[in-house]
């Protein structure tokens, strides 16, 4: 006879109070997207001091065409700071385990200026993807000076306490990153490398999410493409002055929401992910306090904001990082 103990984890989750709340929040997030979204060309428009949003069409040689949504923001010396989803309080540092959530819900809750989906992830419960379910980040994540996950085979974009961006090559993490990184994310491909097209870029059009910087690492670019090949996406970013760029999770995960910290007339989800995601990368007001009390203060001292990377056998960190 079937018993409650034999129930699939997803069924148990849906029957729980947390599951019901998560499903309800999903419905609200979808409603917010339907009411707040709009697709069409938008000339470069200031959505907040130092932050510019634009939307334009990007075409591939095969004739496919889609919209690019791009936010450009000056971080260094501005009133903004990067945001990366922190690990839940119940998870040990370095475990890489997060909770799925809809991008619009995160942008609203954390009062972001802009939010995009971040790292590749895998659902702990297989093909099921519902808000609140556990998921593991496949690529590196750093939030509030703490390393939530580390992947040897991903590139790393990290930020110090002045808002300066730094790039790390695949397979290596510098002492500076280990000691000074306040937040950061990992990615798999580099479509733009030092102002030029990267190598080995796939020509298949798909939904894509990319993050980039200018040459000095003082300006950040967050971009999502409804449908584009990597060469077409890279060419579009080069036209906007991107010097280095990296891919984040794409396909059904790609999305961008302009949150409540920006201009009301342009708020809304510009591209909705087809599923909830494990991690979000975004921009928020510097030093703000949020309901979660997980504020990232760039002015704090190293002793109060940073923790060294965990070097335990329970995660992917190894002796090459010591």
C-alpha positions as CSV (number, residue, x, y, z in Angstrom):
1,X,0.0,0.0,0.0
2,X,1.2,3.5,-0.8
3,X,2.2,5.5,2.2
4,X,3.1,9.2,2.8
5,X,6.7,8.2,3.3
6,X,6.7,6.8,-0.3
7,X,5.5,10.1,-1.8
8,X,7.6,11.8,-4.3
9,X,9.5,14.8,-2.9
10,X,7.6,17.1,-5.2
11,X,4.3,15.9,-4.0
12,X,5.3,16.4,-0.4
13,X,6.6,19.9,-1.3
14,X,3.3,20.9,-3.0
15,X,1.3,19.7,0.0
16,X,3.4,21.7,2.4
17,X,2.7,25.2,3.5
18,X,5.9,26.4,1.9
19,X,4.9,24.8,-1.3
20,X,1.5,26.5,-1.4
21,X,3.1,29.9,-0.6
22,X,5.7,29.4,-3.4
23,X,3.0,28.4,-6.0
24,X,1.0,31.5,-5.0
25,X,4.1,33.7,-5.3
26,X,4.7,32.3,-8.8
27,X,1.2,33.3,-9.9
28,X,1.8,36.8,-8.5
29,X,5.1,37.1,-10.3
30,X,3.6,36.0,-13.6
31,X,0.8,38.5,-13.2
32,X,3.3,41.2,-12.5
33,X,5.2,40.3,-15.7
34,X,2.1,40.4,-17.8
35,X,1.1,43.8,-16.5
36,X,4.6,45.3,-16.5
37,X,6.3,43.9,-19.6
38,X,6.6,45.4,-23.0
39,X,8.8,44.5,-26.0
40,X,9.9,46.9,-28.6
41,X,12.7,49.3,-29.5
42,X,13.7,51.7,-26.7
43,X,16.3,54.4,-27.3
44,X,19.0,54.7,-24.6
45,X,17.1,56.0,-21.6
46,X,18.3,56.8,-18.1
47,X,16.5,54.6,-15.6
48,X,18.4,55.9,-12.6
49,X,21.5,58.2,-12.1
50,X,24.3,56.5,-14.0
51,X,22.2,53.7,-15.4
52,X,21.0,53.5,-19.0
53,X,18.5,51.0,-20.5
54,X,18.0,50.3,-24.2
55,X,16.3,47.7,-26.4
56,X,17.0,47.0,-30.0
57,X,16.8,44.2,-32.5
58,X,19.7,41.9,-33.2
59,X,19.8,39.8,-36.4
60,X,21.8,36.7,-37.3
61,X,23.1,35.8,-40.8
62,X,20.5,33.0,-41.0
63,X,17.7,35.6,-40.8
64,X,16.7,34.9,-37.2
65,X,16.0,38.1,-35.2
66,X,15.3,39.0,-31.6
67,X,15.4,41.8,-29.1
68,X,18.4,42.7,-27.0
69,X,17.7,44.3,-23.6
70,X,20.8,46.1,-22.2
71,X,21.5,47.9,-19.0
72,X,24.7,49.9,-18.7
73,X,25.7,51.2,-15.3
74,X,28.8,52.9,-13.8
75,X,29.6,51.2,-10.5
76,X,32.8,52.7,-9.2
77,X,32.1,55.9,-7.3
78,X,28.4,55.7,-7.8
79,X,25.5,54.9,-5.5
80,X,25.0,51.4,-6.8
81,X,26.5,48.0,-6.0
82,X,26.2,44.5,-7.5
83,X,23.9,41.9,-6.0
84,X,24.3,38.1,-6.1
85,X,21.9,35.7,-4.5
86,X,23.3,34.6,-1.1
87,X,23.1,31.1,0.2
88,X,20.1,30.5,2.5
89,X,21.0,30.8,6.1
90,X,20.5,27.1,6.7
91,X,23.1,26.1,4.1
92,X,26.9,25.8,4.9
93,X,29.2,28.1,3.0
94,X,30.5,26.4,-0.1
95,X,27.6,23.9,-0.4
96,X,26.3,25.6,-3.5
97,X,22.7,24.8,-2.7
98,X,20.1,27.5,-3.2
99,X,16.3,27.7,-3.5
100,X,14.6,28.3,-6.8
101,X,12.7,31.5,-7.3
102,X,11.2,33.6,-10.0
103,X,13.3,36.5,-11.2
104,X,10.6,39.2,-10.9
105,X,9.9,38.1,-7.3
106,X,13.6,38.4,-6.4
107,X,13.9,41.8,-8.1
108,X,10.9,43.1,-6.1
109,X,11.8,41.6,-2.8
110,X,15.5,42.8,-2.9
111,X,14.5,46.2,-4.4
112,X,16.8,45.8,-7.3
113,X,17.4,48.4,-10.1
114,X,17.9,45.5,-12.5
115,X,18.1,41.7,-12.1
116,X,19.1,39.0,-14.6
117,X,19.4,35.2,-14.2
118,X,22.8,34.2,-13.1
119,X,24.7,30.8,-13.0
120,X,23.9,27.5,-14.4
121,X,22.1,25.2,-11.9
122,X,20.7,21.8,-11.5
123,X,17.5,21.0,-9.6
124,X,18.1,18.6,-6.7
125,X,14.7,17.0,-7.6
126,X,15.4,16.4,-11.2
127,X,13.2,17.9,-13.9
128,X,10.8,19.6,-11.4
129,X,11.3,23.3,-11.1
130,X,9.1,25.1,-8.6
131,X,9.9,28.1,-6.4
132,X,11.4,27.1,-3.1
133,X,12.8,23.8,-4.3
134,X,16.5,23.1,-3.7
135,X,18.9,23.6,-6.6
136,X,22.7,23.5,-6.8
137,X,24.7,26.2,-8.6
138,X,27.0,24.7,-11.2
139,X,29.2,27.8,-11.4
140,X,31.0,30.0,-8.9
141,X,28.9,32.3,-6.8
142,X,30.2,34.9,-4.3
143,X,27.7,37.0,-2.2
144,X,28.4,39.3,0.8
145,X,32.1,38.2,0.8
146,X,31.1,34.5,1.1
147,X,31.7,31.8,-1.5
148,X,28.5,29.9,-2.0
149,X,29.9,27.7,-4.7
150,X,33.1,27.2,-6.7
151,X,33.6,25.6,-10.1
152,X,37.1,25.0,-11.5
153,X,35.9,25.0,-15.1
154,X,34.2,28.5,-15.1
155,X,35.5,32.0,-15.6
156,X,34.9,34.4,-12.8
157,X,33.9,38.0,-12.7
158,X,34.2,39.5,-9.2
159,X,34.0,42.9,-7.5
160,X,36.0,44.4,-4.7
161,X,34.7,46.8,-2.0
162,X,35.1,49.8,-4.3
163,X,32.9,48.4,-7.0
164,X,35.8,47.7,-9.3
165,X,35.3,44.6,-11.6
166,X,38.0,42.0,-12.0
167,X,38.2,39.0,-14.4
168,X,39.8,35.6,-13.6
169,X,40.7,33.0,-16.2
170,X,39.1,29.6,-16.3
171,X,40.6,27.2,-13.8
172,X,42.4,29.7,-11.6
173,X,41.5,32.0,-8.8
174,X,44.0,34.6,-7.6
175,X,44.9,35.5,-4.1
176,X,43.3,38.9,-4.6
177,X,40.0,37.2,-5.5
178,X,40.1,35.0,-2.5
179,X,40.9,37.8,-0.1
180,X,39.1,40.8,-1.6
181,X,36.0,39.5,-3.5
182,X,32.8,40.9,-2.1
183,X,30.6,39.4,-4.8
184,X,31.1,37.5,-8.0
185,X,29.7,35.0,-10.5
186,X,31.0,32.4,-12.8
187,X,30.3,31.7,-16.5
188,X,31.3,29.2,-19.2
189,X,32.2,31.2,-22.3
190,X,33.8,34.5,-23.1
191,X,32.2,35.9,-26.3
192,X,34.1,39.1,-26.0
193,X,37.8,39.1,-24.9
194,X,39.7,42.3,-24.7
195,X,37.6,44.1,-27.3
196,X,37.5,41.2,-29.8
197,X,35.3,38.2,-30.6
198,X,36.1,35.1,-28.5
199,X,36.9,31.7,-30.1
200,X,34.6,28.7,-30.5
201,X,31.3,30.6,-30.4
202,X,28.2,28.6,-31.4
203,X,26.2,30.0,-34.3
204,X,22.9,28.5,-33.1
205,X,20.4,31.2,-32.1
206,X,18.9,30.9,-28.6
207,X,17.9,33.0,-25.6
208,X,21.1,34.3,-23.9
209,X,22.2,36.2,-20.8
210,X,25.6,37.9,-20.8
211,X,27.4,40.2,-18.4
212,X,30.3,42.4,-19.4
213,X,32.5,45.4,-18.4
214,X,34.4,48.2,-20.1
215,X,38.2,48.1,-20.4
216,X,38.8,49.8,-17.1
217,X,36.3,47.5,-15.2
218,X,34.4,50.5,-14.0
219,X,31.2,50.1,-16.1
220,X,29.0,47.1,-16.0
221,X,26.8,45.7,-18.8
222,X,23.9,43.4,-18.2
223,X,22.3,42.0,-21.4
224,X,19.7,39.4,-22.3
225,X,18.9,38.4,-25.9
226,X,15.5,36.9,-26.8
227,X,17.1,35.0,-29.7
228,X,20.7,35.4,-30.9
229,X,23.8,33.4,-31.7
230,X,26.9,34.1,-29.6
231,X,28.7,35.9,-32.4
232,X,25.7,38.1,-33.0
233,X,25.4,38.8,-29.3
234,X,29.1,39.6,-29.0
235,X,29.0,41.9,-32.0
236,X,26.1,43.8,-30.5
237,X,27.9,44.3,-27.2
238,X,31.1,45.4,-28.9
239,X,29.1,48.1,-30.6
240,X,28.2,49.4,-27.1
241,X,31.8,49.5,-25.9
242,X,32.1,46.2,-24.1
243,X,35.7,45.1,-23.5
244,X,35.1,41.7,-21.8
245,X,31.9,39.7,-21.6
246,X,30.9,36.3,-20.3
247,X,27.8,34.1,-20.7
248,X,25.6,33.1,-17.8
249,X,22.8,30.5,-17.9
250,X,20.7,30.8,-21.1
251,X,17.8,29.2,-22.8
252,X,14.8,28.8,-20.6
253,X,16.6,30.6,-17.8
254,X,17.3,33.8,-19.6
255,X,15.5,36.9,-18.2
256,X,15.7,40.5,-17.1
257,X,13.6,42.5,-14.8
258,X,13.9,46.3,-14.2
259,X,13.0,46.6,-10.5
260,X,11.5,49.1,-8.2
261,X,14.8,51.1,-7.7
262,X,14.5,52.5,-11.2
263,X,12.2,54.7,-13.3
264,X,8.6,53.7,-12.8
265,X,7.7,54.1,-16.5
266,X,10.2,51.4,-17.6
267,X,9.8,49.0,-14.7
268,X,8.8,45.4,-15.4
269,X,10.1,42.2,-16.8
270,X,11.6,42.6,-20.2
271,X,12.3,38.9,-20.7
272,X,10.7,36.3,-18.4
273,X,12.5,33.1,-17.7
274,X,10.5,30.0,-18.5
275,X,11.4,28.6,-15.1
276,X,12.4,29.8,-11.7
277,X,16.2,30.2,-11.2
278,X,18.6,29.4,-8.5
279,X,20.7,32.6,-8.5
280,X,20.2,36.2,-9.6
281,X,22.8,38.8,-10.5
282,X,21.7,42.4,-10.3
283,X,22.3,46.0,-9.2
284,X,20.8,47.7,-6.1
285,X,21.3,50.9,-4.1
286,X,24.6,50.9,-2.2
287,X,24.3,50.1,1.5
288,X,20.6,49.7,1.5
289,X,18.8,47.7,4.1
290,X,16.3,45.1,2.9
291,X,13.8,42.9,4.8
292,X,16.2,40.0,4.7
293,X,18.8,42.2,6.4
294,X,21.4,40.8,4.0
295,X,22.9,44.2,3.1
296,X,26.2,44.3,1.2
297,X,28.1,47.3,2.5
298,X,31.1,48.3,0.3
299,X,32.4,50.7,2.9
300,X,32.7,48.1,5.6
301,X,36.1,46.8,6.7
302,X,37.5,43.5,5.4
303,X,37.2,42.0,8.9
304,X,33.4,42.6,9.0
305,X,32.4,41.7,5.5
306,X,34.7,39.0,4.2
307,X,35.3,35.4,4.8
308,X,37.9,33.3,3.2
309,X,36.9,30.5,0.8
310,X,36.1,27.3,2.6
311,X,38.6,24.6,2.0
312,X,36.8,21.5,3.1
313,X,36.3,18.1,1.6
314,X,32.6,18.7,1.3
315,X,32.8,21.0,-1.7
316,X,34.7,21.5,-4.9
317,X,37.4,23.7,-3.6
318,X,40.8,22.0,-3.8
319,X,44.4,22.5,-2.9
320,X,45.0,24.6,-6.0
321,X,43.3,27.5,-4.3
322,X,45.3,27.4,-1.1
